[in-house]
Amino acid sequence: MNFQKTYTIDVHGEKGGEVSLWLSGRIETENLNAFLSEAEVLLMEKAPRKVMVNLSKIEYLDSAGALGLLQLESRAKARSIPFQFDHVTEEAKRIMGLINRKALTMKPLVSEKKSNIIEQIGDGSLKIFNDLISIITFSGDLTTAVIYSFIHPRSIRWEDLLFYMKRAGMEGLPIVGLINFLLGLIIAFMSSLQLKQFGANIYVAQLVGVAMVTELGPIMTAIIVAGRSGSAFAAEIGTMKVNEEVDALVSMGFDPTRFLAIPKVLAAMLVVPVLTLYADFFGIAGGSVVGVLGLDLTLYTYVQETMKVISIADIVKSLIKSVVFAVLIAGIGCQRGFQVRGGAEAVGSATTSAVVAAIFLVIVTDSAFAILFTYI
């Protein structure tokens, strides 16, 4: 589409000397490219020692036209040519004042240089080290807050504690029960296929009982709680960080760790052991379905065989594991929430990181418990 020329440029001055450009008419978005091209050609032909631009006859100047004038000035100064505006109207001053002159000289963003494998390993190691330092620091703050709460029980927000017990405990019963029931059923079915060959069907009950109570019950419950509650803790605190609610708590004299993290950690410590016992029961119940319906065992026989291999010590070990897992899940969820910097994307990243880190720590801790309990 062709636009009618709505401006004029009158040139005064000799080549190689001081040159004046008298602008008149309208300099706006529609004719900006044409204006800049014409002005550039005139300046190159004159090769001036100094440039003076007179704006007294400008009828209309929009923000794009003002930007064009400033670009013309920037290009002249880049060639070390003194440049000056003359007889600038009040309206032109106002429009040109809206333009950020620093943006004209900013260098364009360049794509980040790709690092080699050594640099990537170094960056990854630094991130892991800094993350470890952050976790250790938060662990110290959390331990101090827990000790303070036990010494001063009135400082605990009991209503919030009960709320998080309900959300992490009661609301998690259906999914914990269903998953562990199916897990016990699967273990019993798969193990029966092998034990049938030796006529050892009766040992399916013992295998399922030992597996659920000592390992699968606590660890599956911890993974479910990490996905449900650990992520929720991180998202809740992270959102408060983004909305500056945590800063408001600090301004009012509250300790954020004690105010926000303690109810969550204590609630997890109380409900996860109960969920673990619940998971153990449903896992054994799932195995009993296969034992009774598929292996021709009576329910009484199945229960008796299960009780033969499960001792009070096994249940205590399972509960100890679950308490430690609860502290890890709630603690890492709160720590990741307090780390949030930015907006909604940072909250999402913190939530994902909380779940992944919690599951990783649960697996590592479970391995340590396996070694510890074996030699003790």
C-alpha positions, 0 to 999 in steps of 0.5 A, a space after each residue: 500500500 502506498 502512502 502519500 508523502 506528508 512531510 518535507 525536508 529542506 536542507 541548508 548548508 554546504 557539504 562538509 560543513 554545518 548542515 540544517 534540516 528543516 522538517 515540516 508536515 507530519 512525521 508518523 508511523 505511516 511514513 517513518 521508514 521513508 523519512 528515515 531513508 531520505 534523511 540518511 541519504 541526505 546526511 551521507 551526501 552532505 557528510 556534515 561536520 555538524 547537524 542541526 534539525 529544526 522542528 518548528 514547522 512540524 504539524 504532527 509527531 507521534 511516538 513512532 516519529 519521535 523514535 525515528 528522530 531519536 534514532 537519527 540522532 543516535 546514528 549521527 552520534 555513532 559517526 561522531 557527528 554533533 547533532 542537535 534539535 532546534 526550535 522543538 515545540 512543547 508537544 514534540 518535547 512531550 512525545 520525545 520525552 516518552 522515549 527511553 533513550 537508553 533502549 536505543 543504545 542497548 545491544 541486542 540479546 544474543 543467544 547464550 553460548 553453549 557450554 561444553 560437558 566440563 562446564 555443564 558438570 561444573 554448573 550442575 555440581 555447584 547447583 547441587 552444592 548450593 541446594 545442599 547448603 540451603 537444605 542444611 540451613 533450613 534443617 537447622 531452622 526447622 529443628 530449632 523451631 520444633 524444639 521451641 514448639 515442644 518447649 512452648 506448646 501454646 505457640 503451635 497453631 493447633 487449628 492449622 495442625 488439625 487442618 493439615 492432619 485432615 488434609 494429609 491424613 483423612 483425605 489420603 485414606 482412599 488412595 493409600 488403601 486402594 494402591 496398597 490393596 492392589 500392590 498386595 494383590 499383585 505381589 501375591 499373584 506374581 509370587 504364587 506363580 513361582 511358589 506353585 511349582 514347589 507346592 509352597 502356596 502357603 508361603 505367599 501369605 508370609 511373603 506378602 506380610 513381610 514385604 508390606 510391613 517392612 518395606 512396601 507399606 512405609 515407602 508406598 505411603 511416603 511416595 503417595 504423601 509426597 505427591 499429595 501433601 509435599 507438593 501442596 506444602 510447597 505450592 502453598 508457601 511458594 504462592 505466599 512468597 510470590 504474593 509477599 505474604 511471607 514478607 508481611 509475616 516477617 514485618 509483623 514479627 512472626 517467624 515464618 518457619 515456626 508459623 508456616 512449617 511447624 503445623 505441616 511437619 507435625 501433622 505429617 509426623 502424626 498421620 503418616 505412621 497411621 497411614 502406614 499401618 492402614 497401608 500394611 493392613 490393606 496390602 495384606 488384605 489384597 494378598 488374602 484375596 489371591 490366597 483365598 480365591 486363587 490358592 484355596 487357602 482359608 482366611 484363618 490360615 492366611 492370617 495365621 501364616 502372616 502373623 508368624 512372620 510379623 513381629 512387634 519389632 517389625 511394626 516398630 521399625 516400620 513406624 520409625 521409618 514412617 516418622 522419618 519419611 514424614 519429616 523429610 517430605 514435609 520439610 523438603 516441601 516447606 523448604 522448596 516453598 520458601 525458596 520460590 523467587 518469581 511468579 507462577 512458573 517458579 511455584 510450579 518448578 518448586 512444586 515439582 522439585 519438592 516431589 522429586 527431592 522428597 521421593 529421592 530422599 525417601 528412597 535413600 533413607 530407606 536404603 540406609 534403614 535397610 542396612 542399619 536394621 540388618 546389622 543391628 
